[in-house]
Amino acid sequence: MVLLAPEPLAAAIRWGEGMLLVGKAADAAELVQCCRLAQADVALVAAPPGGDPGPVLRQLGEEVPAVGRVLLLPTPDFVGLREGMRYGIDEVIVLPREVGELAPAVGRARLTGRQRGGAVTLTGALPPRLGGLITVWSARGGAGKTTISTGLAQSLHNSGTDRVLLVDLDLQFGGVEGQLDLTPGRSLADLLPVAGELDASLLEAVVTRHGAGLHVLCSGGLGRQIDPGCGQAVAAILGACRRCHDVVVADLPSWLTDPALAAIAQATLILYVVTPDVPAVQAMARGLQVLRQQARVDPARLGVVINRAQRRADIQAEEIAAVAGVPVLAQIRADYWKIQGALSAGRPVVERSPARTASVGRDIARLAELVGGLT
């Protein structure tokens, strides 16, 4: 990145991860020249003392549009902010008050600049192919989507699929790491600032390995402040994951957040998990309507999974399929004690050995056989 700022403001910068300074400039022309010669991807720009940052930002936008732009202000300045917005600034940081927010802001500006310049390419040794992306969602909490996500990913792994990754996209509370009793050192949250420059080695460094052989990208959101509008960054991360894995299974939150919608947009298959009772089916009808009308999801990418299926359920599979307007791909039997045992032990409900797998695990394994041919 390159810097155009007076010395007092420049001295307040704390250079963090992903922030490599390649040049300093004294004016707009020199800033543009530095960006070109050093192939910089982010420019840090401060308003001149008592001056207007508009001309510098305008010249940046016209001559190097793919460079991310971060405006540095010594105080919350309405005039400076207004000019920054007018000329397409990507991020605004007040120094030194918000110095801890600078590194994440630089990461977001870098991604935005690349998208603006039409250069959203993932650097590093990432294969050009894309693996399948299966999203597991339910508009109603407690439907069992995390249990099915973990079991589905483990079943795909057990079946011999070369590279399977389970991704937890509940960035506020998580769920997968608790269910599998994982303590991740790194997580998806660590990738957000550098989402536009991922390579295979960086992804490998943040993946957590479960004892059953499953690879998991934990959310890392618990106790951390994560921008709820990080959908573009999550889309880039999922794209990188798909280039490194044959199948990615994403466990979504019940709320359709920006990250969840980003996953749904590129999913090859969307599984909706519903329990066979009237309130759950009503919630399913509303949720699928939102996917069709607002997210513009092709019904051909949708399938329903009935969890806790019973012979004497309030609503049968044929009725659920009629309400959904899409096929029921699987029915997972109710097996409370087996599921509780797996949860208490921090393992998926699907065992490596079919002989040890409970009925609910066998149902999920059959689902994996089916969806393995659809992704």
Phi, psi and omega per residue, in radians:
M1 nan 2.821 3.120
V2 -2.111 2.750 -2.994
L3 -2.262 2.303 2.974
L4 -2.233 1.736 -3.070
A5 -2.796 2.563 3.038
P6 -1.147 2.732 -3.007
E7 -1.021 -0.736 3.138
P8 -1.029 -0.693 3.137
L9 -1.292 -0.696 3.124
A10 -1.078 -0.614 -3.119
A11 -1.173 -0.349 -3.114
A12 -1.438 -0.157 -3.092
I13 -1.310 2.375 3.015
R14 -1.958 2.000 -3.031
W15 -1.379 1.985 -3.096
G16 -1.839 -2.957 -3.128
E17 -1.070 2.362 3.135
G18 1.409 0.179 -3.115
M19 -2.107 1.591 3.132
L20 -1.882 2.010 -3.141
L21 -1.421 2.133 -3.117
V22 -1.951 -0.074 3.120
G23 -3.132 2.700 3.050
K24 -2.113 2.545 -3.093
A25 -2.217 2.696 3.138
A26 -1.784 -0.350 -3.134
D27 -2.675 -3.133 -3.044
A28 -1.115 -0.767 -3.116
A29 -1.076 -0.748 3.132
E30 -1.191 -0.590 3.111
L31 -1.109 -0.821 3.130
V32 -1.085 -0.738 3.137
Q33 -1.093 -0.736 3.097
C34 -1.071 -0.746 3.138
C35 -1.034 -0.732 -3.102
R36 -1.261 -0.843 -3.053
L37 -1.173 -0.713 -3.102
A38 -1.584 -0.025 -3.085
Q39 0.919 0.769 -3.127
A40 -1.233 2.629 -3.134
D41 -1.936 -0.150 3.111
V42 -2.481 2.429 3.035
A43 -2.060 2.252 3.025
L44 -1.693 2.098 -3.016
V45 -2.178 2.226 3.037
A46 -1.947 2.543 3.071
A47 -1.173 2.441 3.059
P48 -1.085 2.615 -3.124
P49 -0.896 2.103 -3.133
G50 1.195 0.226 -3.050
G51 -2.003 -2.966 -3.031
D52 -2.034 2.159 3.126
P53 -1.345 -0.103 -3.041
G54 -0.943 -0.878 -3.112
P55 -1.033 -0.700 3.126
V56 -1.134 -0.800 -3.112
L57 -1.147 -0.667 3.125
R58 -1.105 -0.766 -3.131
Q59 -1.156 -0.680 3.059
L60 -1.029 -0.839 -3.109
G61 -1.095 -0.629 -3.103
E62 -1.354 -0.663 -2.980
E63 -1.750 -0.541 3.117
V64 -2.370 1.210 -3.037
P65 -1.096 -0.418 -3.094
A66 -1.420 -0.039 3.114
V67 -1.503 2.211 3.074
G68 -1.177 2.576 -3.034
R69 -2.166 2.119 3.094
V70 -2.047 2.114 3.130
L71 -1.589 2.212 3.127
L72 -1.801 2.226 -3.141
L73 -2.178 2.446 3.098
P74 -1.305 -0.470 3.108
T75 -2.498 2.793 3.060
P76 -1.094 1.753 -2.986
D77 -1.932 1.977 -3.099
F78 -1.111 -0.711 -3.116
V79 -1.127 -0.815 3.129
G80 -1.092 -0.710 3.120
L81 -1.134 -0.730 3.130
R82 -1.071 -0.778 3.128
E83 -1.150 -0.663 3.098
G84 -1.084 -0.763 3.110
M85 -1.112 -0.669 -3.106
R86 -1.098 -0.644 -3.064
Y87 -1.828 0.366 2.948
G88 1.337 0.703 3.075
I89 -1.193 2.589 -3.107
D90 -1.640 -0.673 -3.119
E91 -2.503 2.644 3.075
V92 -2.211 2.260 3.137
I93 -2.239 2.280 3.069
V94 -1.657 2.068 -3.132
L95 -1.863 2.462 0.069
P96 -1.564 0.039 -2.991
R97 -1.029 -0.681 -3.060
E98 -1.902 0.521 -3.068
V99 -1.039 -0.545 3.127
G100 -1.208 -0.309 -3.132
E101 -1.626 -0.044 -3.014
L102 -1.174 -0.825 -3.099
A103 -1.034 -0.838 3.070
P104 -1.068 -0.651 3.124
A105 -1.114 -0.690 3.094
V106 -1.089 -0.739 3.111
G107 -1.070 -0.745 3.133
R108 -1.173 -0.723 3.132
A109 -1.126 -0.643 3.118
R110 -1.079 -0.803 3.140
L111 -1.135 -0.765 -3.140
T112 -1.084 -0.728 3.117
G113 -1.085 -0.728 3.139
R114 -1.151 -0.681 3.108
Q115 -1.176 -0.700 3.137
R116 -1.133 -0.651 -3.109
G117 -1.508 0.056 3.133
G118 1.248 0.414 -3.078
A119 -2.116 0.757 3.136
V120 -1.421 1.344 3.115
T121 -2.033 2.457 -3.129
L122 -1.516 2.093 -3.101
T123 -1.377 2.827 3.103
G124 1.661 -3.087 -3.032
A125 -1.490 1.212 3.070
L126 -1.785 2.243 3.122
P127 -1.064 2.623 -3.114
P128 -1.283 -0.333 -3.083
R129 -1.298 2.873 3.068
L130 -2.127 2.215 3.030
G131 -1.375 3.000 3.130
G132 -1.276 2.654 3.075
L133 -2.193 2.015 3.104
I134 -1.870 2.094 3.068
T135 -1.783 2.440 -3.135
V136 -2.058 2.103 -3.000
W137 -2.460 2.668 2.962
S138 -2.635 2.380 3.121
A139 -1.319 -0.153 -3.082
R140 -2.051 2.155 3.114
G141 -1.127 2.608 3.107
G142 1.477 0.153 -3.126
A143 -1.337 -0.301 3.139
G144 1.725 0.360 -3.080
K145 -1.172 -0.608 3.133
T146 -1.202 -0.685 3.071
T147 -1.074 -0.741 3.136
I148 -1.233 -0.666 3.107
S149 -1.045 -0.860 -3.109
T150 -1.154 -0.729 3.129
G151 -1.146 -0.693 3.134
L152 -1.136 -0.802 3.136
A153 -1.093 -0.737 3.127
Q154 -1.138 -0.694 3.115
S155 -1.103 -0.751 3.103
L156 -1.092 -0.697 3.090
H157 -1.107 -0.787 -3.119
N158 -1.121 -0.515 -3.068
S159 -1.308 -0.123 3.106
G160 1.803 0.055 3.041
T161 -1.052 2.214 -2.931
D162 -0.984 -0.926 -3.026
R163 -2.315 1.963 3.117
V164 -2.106 2.353 3.124
L165 -2.223 2.287 3.031
L166 -1.764 2.206 -3.089
V167 -2.058 2.249 3.086
D168 -1.665 1.944 -3.112
L169 -1.780 0.230 2.979
D170 -1.473 1.514 -2.991
L171 -1.322 -0.141 3.130
Q172 -1.603 -0.833 -3.046
F173 -2.102 -0.327 -3.067
G174 1.191 -3.033 -3.136
G175 3.128 -0.705 -3.109
V176 -1.142 -0.776 -3.086
E177 -1.119 -0.603 3.081
G178 -1.224 -0.727 -3.118
Q179 -1.169 -0.596 -3.124
L180 -1.710 0.085 3.110
D181 0.973 0.883 -3.130
L182 -1.782 2.593 3.020
T183 -2.161 1.523 -3.028
P184 -1.275 2.452 3.034
G185 -1.389 -0.666 3.099
R186 -2.254 2.910 -3.049
S187 -2.711 3.116 3.105
L188 -1.007 -0.620 -3.137
A189 -1.026 -0.555 3.126
D190 -1.246 -0.361 -3.110
L191 -1.521 -0.305 -3.042
L192 -0.987 -0.773 -3.120
P193 -1.181 -0.359 -3.084
V194 -2.099 0.505 -3.026
A195 -1.056 -0.502 -3.080
G196 -1.489 0.009 -3.071
E197 -2.371 0.681 -3.092
L198 -1.416 2.572 2.970
D199 -2.326 3.077 -3.032
A200 -1.085 -0.671 -3.098
S201 -1.192 -0.642 3.117
L202 -1.187 -0.732 3.081
L203 -1.077 -0.749 -3.132
E204 -1.054 -0.576 -3.079
A205 -1.242 -0.413 -3.083
V206 -1.807 -0.105 3.135
V207 -1.379 2.397 3.088
T208 -1.761 2.395 -3.114
R209 -1.798 2.168 3.092
H210 -1.446 2.704 -3.120
G211 -1.052 -0.431 3.135
A212 -1.437 0.054 3.100
G213 1.711 -0.095 -3.089
L214 -1.380 2.429 3.066
H215 -1.674 2.303 -3.030
V216 -2.282 2.311 2.975
L217 -1.806 1.749 -3.081
C218 -1.288 2.772 -3.068
S219 -1.273 -0.758 -3.135
G220 1.253 0.233 -3.044
G221 -1.470 -0.326 -3.048
L222 -1.113 2.095 3.122
G223 1.430 0.076 -3.138
R224 -2.081 2.579 3.117
Q225 -1.559 1.947 -3.102
I226 -2.030 2.339 -3.139
D227 -1.080 2.058 -3.123
P228 -1.160 -0.291 3.139
G229 -1.687 0.599 -3.059
C230 -1.627 0.510 -3.093
G231 -1.034 -0.715 -3.128
Q232 -1.120 -0.726 3.119
A233 -1.128 -0.734 3.127
V234 -1.118 -0.676 3.097
A235 -1.048 -0.732 3.111
A236 -1.139 -0.707 3.134
I237 -1.122 -0.776 3.127
L238 -1.111 -0.673 3.085
G239 -1.060 -0.731 3.100
A240 -1.147 -0.718 3.109
C241 -1.065 -0.691 -3.118
R242 -1.207 -0.454 3.100
R243 -1.359 -0.305 -3.124
C244 -1.854 -0.072 -3.068
H245 -2.409 2.661 3.092
D246 -1.296 -0.682 3.121
V247 -2.437 2.355 3.015
V248 -2.028 2.219 3.071
V249 -1.890 2.110 -3.096
A250 -1.929 2.135 3.078
D251 -1.580 1.993 -3.040
L252 -1.662 2.686 2.994
P253 -1.278 2.869 3.123
S254 -1.169 -0.641 3.094
W255 -1.317 2.417 3.117
L256 -1.444 1.371 3.113
T257 -1.301 2.997 3.073
D258 -0.991 -0.811 3.088
P259 -1.048 -0.692 3.132
A260 -1.126 -0.758 3.118
L261 -1.148 -0.608 3.086
A262 -1.106 -0.689 3.099
A263 -1.186 -0.753 -3.140
I264 -1.088 -0.643 -3.090
A265 -1.072 -0.600 -3.104
Q266 -1.892 0.144 -3.120
A267 -1.194 2.437 3.008
T268 -1.466 -0.397 3.101
L269 -2.632 2.324 3.131
I270 -2.021 2.040 3.119
L271 -1.760 2.142 3.071
Y272 -1.743 2.173 -3.107
V273 -1.714 2.214 -3.116
V274 -2.387 2.552 3.012
T275 -1.704 2.654 -3.009
P276 -1.437 1.116 3.063
D277 -2.421 2.784 -2.995
V278 -1.056 -0.870 -3.134
P279 -1.034 -0.679 -3.131
A280 -1.169 -0.697 3.140
V281 -1.206 -0.644 3.068
Q282 -1.104 -0.745 3.090
A283 -1.109 -0.657 3.093
M284 -1.070 -0.772 -3.136
A285 -1.049 -0.747 3.126
R286 -1.196 -0.723 -3.125
G287 -1.115 -0.776 3.137
L288 -1.187 -0.562 3.073
Q289 -1.112 -0.709 3.088
V290 -1.087 -0.757 3.136
L291 -1.067 -0.718 -3.096
R292 -1.273 -0.775 -2.986
Q293 -1.514 -0.733 -3.077
Q294 -1.650 -0.724 -3.132
A295 -1.568 -0.092 3.091
R296 0.972 0.783 -3.109
V297 -1.447 2.281 3.065
D298 -1.209 2.160 -3.138
P299 -0.977 -0.396 3.136
A300 -1.147 -0.321 3.126
R301 -1.638 0.060 -3.045
L302 -1.861 2.526 3.004
G303 -2.624 2.661 -3.112
V304 -1.890 2.419 3.029
V305 -2.072 2.113 3.110
I306 -1.561 2.077 3.122
N307 -1.766 2.601 -3.103
R308 1.038 0.745 -3.131
A309 -1.192 2.448 3.120
Q310 -2.454 2.661 3.135
R311 -1.096 -0.606 -3.087
R312 -1.805 0.589 3.139
A313 -1.172 2.742 3.130
D314 -1.033 -0.670 -3.090
I315 -2.285 2.350 -3.113
Q316 -1.579 2.913 -3.035
A317 -1.034 -0.690 -3.111
E318 -1.098 -0.658 3.129
E319 -1.231 -0.674 3.116
I320 -1.131 -0.729 3.113
A321 -1.093 -0.665 3.139
A322 -1.155 -0.717 3.112
V323 -1.173 -0.729 -3.085
A324 -1.245 -0.611 -3.069
G325 1.342 0.197 3.085
V326 -2.413 2.788 -3.044
P327 -1.241 2.637 2.959
V328 -1.494 2.025 -3.060
L329 -1.515 -0.430 -3.110
A330 -2.816 2.681 2.985
Q331 -2.141 2.106 -3.105
I332 -1.758 2.064 -3.056
R333 -1.136 2.656 3.061
A334 -1.317 2.165 -3.134
D335 -2.594 1.251 -2.971
Y336 -0.981 -0.824 -3.005
W337 -1.223 -0.656 3.110
K338 -1.165 -0.719 3.138
I339 -1.164 -0.743 3.112
Q340 -1.079 -0.664 3.110
G341 -1.110 -0.719 3.120
A342 -1.158 -0.744 -3.133
L343 -1.119 -0.717 -3.129
S344 -1.151 -0.556 -3.129
A345 -1.547 -0.102 -3.137
G346 1.183 0.730 -3.136
R347 -2.329 2.749 3.061
P348 -1.122 2.778 -3.140
V349 -1.309 -0.161 3.123
V350 -1.770 2.121 3.130
E351 -1.543 2.831 3.057
R352 -1.097 -0.700 -3.116
S353 -1.618 2.120 3.126
P354 -0.998 -0.529 -3.106
A355 -1.158 -0.469 -3.115
R356 -1.643 -0.119 -3.060
T357 -1.425 2.272 3.129
A358 -1.241 2.994 -3.075
S359 -1.008 -0.702 3.136
V360 -1.102 -0.667 3.096
G361 -1.146 -0.674 3.112
R362 -1.161 -0.631 3.087
D363 -1.106 -0.748 3.135
I364 -1.184 -0.641 3.102
A365 -1.092 -0.666 3.084
R366 -1.163 -0.656 3.055
L367 -1.058 -0.722 -3.140
A368 -1.090 -0.696 3.105
E369 -1.064 -0.677 -3.126
L370 -1.239 -0.883 -3.046
V371 -1.291 -0.365 3.099
G372 -1.056 -0.476 3.108
G373 -1.600 -0.050 -3.105
L374 -1.788 -0.263 -3.039
T375 -1.613 nan nan
